[in-house]
Amino acid sequence: MSETPETPENPESGFRPPANDPWKGFRGVMAGTLVLEAIVVLLALPVVAVVNTSGLTWFSGTYIVVLALLMILGSGMQGRPWAMKFNLTLQVFTILGFFVDTALGVIGLLFGAVWLYILYLRKDIARRIEQGLLPGQRD
């Protein structure tokens, strides 16, 4: 006797695939977070220029602008399989901004907490899809 596997296509499993793609909304959250972070990073330019003892140097200005541009470009790449690794790598470089200015490092730590929460949400969504707990999966 063979047991039938419990797959979403199997009517005996009790749930079906979600009606709406939950990953589409999740990609939107990640893209929005990157755009918001890019804006905040660019707002660090005048802070670095005024507060930093050496002012805005070519290195610090280039570092901040390139980091923000990569965030904006990355917001359009959230459908790629490597998107989360890219986002977390950008976050590491934002935290390493402590070497450019303390304000940039603090921004990195604050958004680091946001990205940790996004990782938690990613795991939670995957678990709910697997268990059939999302709205629209139950009859």
Backbone as JSON, one array per atom type, in Angstrom:
{
  "sequence": "MSETPETPENPESGFRPPANDPWKGFRGVMAGTLVLEAIVVLLALPVVAVVNTSGLTWFSGTYIVVLALLMILGSGMQGRPWAMKFNLTLQVFTILGFFVDTALGVIGLLFGAVWLYILYLRKDIARRIEQGLLPGQRD",
  "N": [[0.83, -1.17, 0.0], [0.61, 2.08, -0.95], [1.21, 5.31, 0.24], [-0.44, 8.39, -0.33], [1.22, 11.31, -1.27], [1.27, 14.37, 0.59], [0.64, 16.99, -1.06], [0.24, 20.35, -2.31], [-1.39, 20.14, -4.55], [-2.85, 17.91, -4.13], [-6.04, 16.93, -3.31], [-6.69, 15.77, -0.89], [-5.03, 16.78, 1.01], [-5.97, 19.07, 2.26], [-5.36, 21.76, 1.93], [-4.56, 24.35, -0.42], [-2.41, 25.94, -2.91], [-1.53, 29.39, -2.13], [-3.91, 31.96, -3.03], [-3.09, 34.5, -3.85], [0.21, 35.57, -4.69], [2.36, 35.39, -2.08], [5.03, 35.97, -1.97], [5.44, 37.97, -3.78], [4.47, 40.3, -2.58], [6.25, 40.32, -0.46], [8.68, 40.74, -1.74], [8.2, 43.33, -2.55], [8.19, 44.64, -0.08], [10.88, 44.34, 0.63], [12.12, 45.77, -1.46], [11.06, 48.32, -1.02], [12.14, 48.85, 1.5], [14.86, 48.99, 0.87], [14.89, 51.28, -0.79], [14.02, 53.23, 1.01], [16.12, 53.06, 2.85], [18.21, 53.91, 1.21], [17.52, 56.59, 0.81], [17.79, 57.57, 3.43], [20.51, 57.1, 3.83], [21.6, 58.82, 1.91], [20.79, 61.19, 3.07], [22.62, 61.35, 5.02], [24.8, 62.61, 3.97], [24.93, 65.58, 4.28], [25.19, 65.56, 7.05], [27.62, 64.27, 7.52], [29.25, 66.1, 6.24], [29.06, 68.36, 7.89], [29.31, 67.59, 10.62], [31.46, 65.8, 10.85], [34.94, 65.94, 11.57], [36.84, 66.17, 9.57], [35.28, 66.9, 7.49], [33.39, 66.5, 4.44], [34.93, 64.26, 2.59], [36.5, 63.16, -0.51], [36.51, 60.41, -0.48], [34.63, 59.66, 1.55], [32.29, 60.88, 0.55], [32.03, 59.6, -1.96], [31.78, 56.94, -1.1], [29.33, 57.0, 0.31], [27.49, 57.86, -1.68], [27.78, 55.89, -3.69], [27.01, 53.62, -2.24], [24.32, 54.27, -1.72], [23.34, 54.39, -4.36], [23.71, 51.72, -5.16], [21.86, 50.55, -3.48], [19.46, 51.61, -4.49], [19.51, 50.59, -7.1], [19.51, 47.89, -6.43], [16.98, 47.61, -5.39], [15.35, 47.17, -7.53], [15.99, 44.63, -8.23], [14.88, 42.58, -6.76], [13.54, 40.28, -7.4], [15.3, 38.36, -8.08], [17.17, 35.32, -7.39], [19.36, 35.71, -5.74], [18.92, 37.96, -4.28], [18.42, 38.45, -1.49], [20.9, 37.89, -0.32], [22.41, 39.87, -1.53], [21.17, 42.15, -0.46], [21.77, 41.86, 2.27], [24.54, 42.0, 2.15], [24.88, 44.64, 1.3], [23.94, 45.77, 3.62], [25.93, 45.08, 5.44], [28.03, 46.63, 4.44], [26.94, 49.1, 4.96], [26.92, 49.14, 7.74], [29.67, 49.01, 8.11], [30.18, 51.56, 7.54], [30.78, 52.97, 9.8], [33.45, 53.5, 9.81], [33.64, 55.55, 8.04], [31.88, 57.58, 8.98], [30.36, 58.06, 12.14], [27.6, 58.44, 12.17], [26.7, 57.19, 9.84], [27.26, 54.53, 10.43], [25.52, 54.14, 12.58], [23.1, 54.37, 11.27], [23.34, 52.09, 9.74], [23.22, 50.11, 11.75], [20.61, 50.5, 12.75], [19.0, 49.95, 10.48], [19.91, 47.41, 10.14], [18.63, 46.01, 12.15], [16.07, 46.14, 11.1], [16.39, 44.57, 8.8], [16.97, 42.12, 9.97], [14.47, 41.56, 11.07], [13.04, 41.33, 8.68], [14.21, 39.02, 7.66], [13.23, 37.21, 9.56], [10.49, 37.41, 8.95], [10.51, 36.33, 6.37], [11.19, 33.65, 6.87], [8.95, 32.97, 8.4], [6.82, 33.32, 6.58], [7.45, 31.33, 4.7], [7.16, 29.06, 6.31], [4.43, 29.22, 6.93], [3.28, 28.92, 4.39], [4.06, 26.34, 3.8], [2.69, 24.9, 5.77], [0.15, 25.52, 5.12], [-1.24, 27.72, 6.15], [-1.8, 30.26, 5.27], [-4.07, 32.92, 4.33], [-6.64, 31.96, 2.12], [-5.64, 29.49, 1.49], [-6.96, 27.53, 2.81], [-10.04, 25.72, 2.67]],
  "CA": [[0.0, 0.0, 0.0], [1.39, 3.32, -1.02], [0.52, 6.49, 0.77], [-0.42, 9.52, -1.25], [1.94, 12.44, -0.67], [0.46, 15.56, 0.85], [1.09, 18.13, -1.84], [-0.85, 21.33, -2.47], [-2.29, 19.75, -5.63], [-3.61, 16.78, -3.66], [-7.21, 17.45, -2.61], [-6.78, 15.19, 0.44], [-4.13, 17.46, 1.95], [-6.73, 20.04, 3.03], [-5.08, 23.14, 1.55], [-4.08, 24.56, -1.79], [-1.48, 27.08, -2.96], [-2.2, 30.67, -1.86], [-4.54, 32.59, -4.19], [-2.17, 35.56, -4.25], [1.6, 35.22, -4.42], [2.85, 36.14, -0.93], [6.42, 36.4, -2.2], [5.4, 39.23, -4.52], [4.38, 41.35, -1.57], [7.49, 40.31, 0.33], [9.69, 41.43, -2.58], [7.88, 44.76, -2.47], [8.66, 45.14, 1.22], [12.34, 44.44, 0.57], [12.47, 46.88, -2.36], [10.73, 49.56, -0.32], [13.12, 49.04, 2.56], [16.11, 49.45, 0.26], [14.73, 52.67, -1.23], [13.99, 54.04, 2.22], [17.48, 53.09, 3.39], [19.02, 54.75, 0.32], [17.2, 57.99, 1.12], [18.38, 57.9, 4.73], [21.96, 57.13, 3.63], [21.91, 60.07, 1.22], [20.61, 62.27, 4.03], [23.82, 61.39, 5.87], [25.81, 63.46, 3.32], [25.14, 66.84, 4.98], [25.63, 65.29, 8.42], [29.06, 64.0, 7.44], [29.92, 67.34, 5.84], [29.06, 69.35, 8.97], [29.69, 67.05, 11.92], [32.77, 65.15, 10.78], [36.01, 66.92, 11.72], [37.52, 66.38, 8.28], [34.3, 67.3, 6.49], [33.03, 65.52, 3.42], [36.07, 64.01, 1.72], [36.11, 62.46, -1.74], [36.26, 59.0, -0.13], [33.36, 59.52, 2.27], [31.21, 61.22, -0.37], [31.89, 58.52, -2.94], [31.28, 55.76, -0.39], [27.91, 57.17, 0.62], [26.7, 57.94, -2.91], [27.8, 54.57, -4.35], [26.19, 52.74, -1.42], [22.92, 54.6, -1.96], [23.0, 53.98, -5.72], [23.57, 50.27, -5.17], [20.58, 50.23, -2.83], [18.38, 51.94, -5.42], [19.55, 49.59, -8.16], [19.14, 46.61, -5.85], [15.54, 47.55, -5.14], [14.73, 46.63, -8.73], [16.48, 43.27, -8.46], [14.4, 41.74, -5.67], [13.0, 39.02, -7.91], [16.41, 37.45, -8.33], [17.39, 34.39, -6.28], [20.46, 36.19, -4.9], [18.55, 39.29, -3.78], [18.58, 38.6, -0.04], [22.34, 37.96, -0.05], [22.83, 41.21, -1.96], [20.65, 43.1, 0.53], [22.53, 41.73, 3.52], [25.88, 42.5, 1.87], [24.76, 46.1, 1.38], [23.78, 46.13, 5.02], [27.25, 44.99, 6.07], [28.78, 47.81, 4.03], [26.38, 50.26, 5.66], [27.44, 49.09, 9.12], [31.09, 49.37, 8.01], [30.23, 53.01, 7.42], [31.35, 53.53, 11.03], [34.8, 53.98, 9.48], [33.47, 56.82, 7.33], [31.32, 58.48, 9.98], [29.55, 57.35, 13.14], [26.19, 58.52, 11.8], [26.42, 56.16, 8.83], [27.25, 53.26, 11.14], [24.28, 54.06, 13.35], [22.06, 54.07, 10.27], [23.51, 50.67, 9.42], [22.72, 49.28, 12.86], [19.14, 50.6, 12.8], [18.43, 49.19, 9.38], [20.27, 46.02, 10.37], [17.52, 45.43, 12.92], [14.95, 45.98, 10.16], [16.68, 43.42, 7.93], [16.79, 40.91, 10.79], [13.03, 41.31, 11.12], [12.63, 40.86, 7.35], [14.62, 37.61, 7.6], [12.25, 36.48, 10.35], [9.25, 37.35, 8.16], [10.74, 35.4, 5.25], [11.08, 32.3, 7.43], [7.57, 32.78, 8.83], [5.98, 33.15, 5.39], [7.73, 30.0, 4.14], [6.55, 28.07, 7.21], [2.97, 29.27, 6.78], [2.92, 28.34, 3.09], [4.26, 24.9, 3.92], [1.65, 24.34, 6.62], [-1.17, 25.88, 4.59], [-1.89, 28.63, 7.09], [-2.07, 31.58, 4.7], [-5.46, 33.1, 3.87], [-6.88, 31.47, 0.77], [-5.16, 28.12, 1.33], [-7.95, 26.63, 3.42], [-11.38, 25.78, 2.07]],
  "C": [[0.88, 1.23, 0.0], [0.55, 4.46, -0.49], [0.59, 7.6, -0.25], [0.3, 10.67, -0.57], [1.01, 13.62, -0.46], [1.08, 16.75, 0.14], [-0.06, 19.09, -1.99], [-1.83, 20.94, -3.56], [-3.2, 18.6, -5.21], [-4.82, 17.28, -2.88], [-7.35, 16.89, -1.2], [-5.93, 15.93, 1.46], [-4.84, 18.55, 2.74], [-6.41, 21.49, 2.7], [-4.5, 23.18, 0.16], [-3.07, 25.69, -1.78], [-2.22, 28.39, -2.7], [-2.76, 31.29, -3.14], [-3.66, 33.71, -4.74], [-0.75, 35.13, -3.88], [2.12, 36.02, -3.23], [4.28, 36.64, -1.12], [6.47, 37.69, -2.99], [5.32, 40.4, -3.56], [5.64, 41.45, -0.74], [8.62, 40.99, -0.44], [9.46, 42.93, -2.57], [8.34, 45.38, -1.17], [10.18, 45.31, 1.19], [12.78, 45.6, -0.32], [12.19, 48.22, -1.69], [11.71, 49.87, 0.79], [14.44, 49.54, 2.0], [16.02, 50.9, -0.2], [14.73, 53.61, -0.04], [15.39, 54.16, 2.83], [18.38, 53.96, 2.53], [18.77, 56.22, 0.59], [17.87, 58.42, 2.42], [19.91, 57.99, 4.61], [22.36, 58.42, 2.91], [21.72, 61.28, 2.13], [21.78, 62.36, 5.01], [24.91, 62.27, 5.25], [26.0, 64.8, 4.04], [25.61, 66.66, 6.43], [27.14, 65.07, 8.44], [29.81, 65.28, 7.11], [30.05, 68.32, 7.01], [29.67, 68.79, 10.25], [31.1, 66.45, 11.92], [33.87, 66.21, 10.82], [36.73, 67.19, 10.41], [36.55, 66.8, 7.18], [33.99, 66.16, 5.54], [34.21, 65.36, 2.48], [35.6, 63.3, 0.46], [35.79, 61.01, -1.43], [34.9, 58.84, 0.54], [32.17, 59.84, 1.37], [30.95, 60.13, -1.39], [31.3, 57.27, -2.3], [29.78, 55.85, -0.16], [27.06, 57.15, -0.64], [26.65, 56.58, -3.62], [26.94, 53.58, -3.56], [24.71, 53.0, -1.66], [22.49, 54.2, -3.38], [22.84, 52.48, -5.83], [22.27, 49.83, -4.51], [19.4, 50.5, -3.77], [18.34, 50.93, -6.56], [19.11, 48.22, -7.65], [17.65, 46.49, -5.58], [14.78, 47.02, -6.36], [15.11, 45.19, -9.02], [15.95, 42.27, -7.43], [13.78, 40.43, -6.13], [14.07, 37.98, -8.18], [16.63, 36.52, -7.14], [18.47, 34.85, -5.31], [20.14, 37.51, -4.22], [18.79, 39.45, -2.28], [20.06, 38.67, 0.34], [22.89, 39.33, -0.42], [22.39, 42.26, -0.93], [21.46, 43.06, 1.82], [23.98, 42.19, 3.34], [25.9, 44.03, 1.89], [24.64, 46.56, 2.82], [25.11, 46.07, 5.76], [28.09, 46.21, 5.7], [28.24, 49.09, 4.68], [26.87, 50.3, 7.11], [28.93, 49.44, 9.13], [31.27, 50.87, 7.78], [30.68, 53.7, 8.69], [32.73, 54.1, 10.75], [34.76, 55.28, 8.69], [32.96, 57.88, 8.29], [30.42, 57.66, 10.9], [28.08, 57.34, 12.74], [25.82, 57.44, 10.78], [26.4, 54.78, 9.48], [26.0, 53.06, 11.97], [23.11, 53.75, 12.43], [22.12, 52.59, 9.91], [22.98, 49.76, 10.51], [21.2, 49.32, 12.95], [18.49, 49.79, 11.68], [18.83, 47.72, 9.46], [19.19, 45.31, 11.17], [16.3, 45.21, 12.03], [15.17, 44.76, 9.29], [16.62, 42.1, 8.7], [15.31, 40.55, 10.9], [12.51, 40.81, 9.78], [13.04, 39.4, 7.17], [13.65, 36.73, 8.39], [10.93, 36.32, 9.57], [9.36, 36.36, 7.01], [10.57, 33.96, 5.73], [9.64, 31.99, 7.82], [6.63, 32.56, 7.64], [6.19, 31.76, 4.79], [7.09, 28.91, 4.99], [5.03, 28.05, 7.03], [2.5, 28.7, 5.45], [3.0, 26.82, 3.18], [3.15, 24.23, 4.73], [0.24, 24.68, 6.15], [-1.94, 26.84, 5.47], [-2.18, 30.02, 6.51], [-3.53, 31.7, 4.3], [-5.59, 32.65, 2.41], [-6.38, 30.06, 0.55], [-6.14, 27.11, 1.9], [-9.29, 26.79, 2.7], [-12.4, 26.3, 3.03]]
}
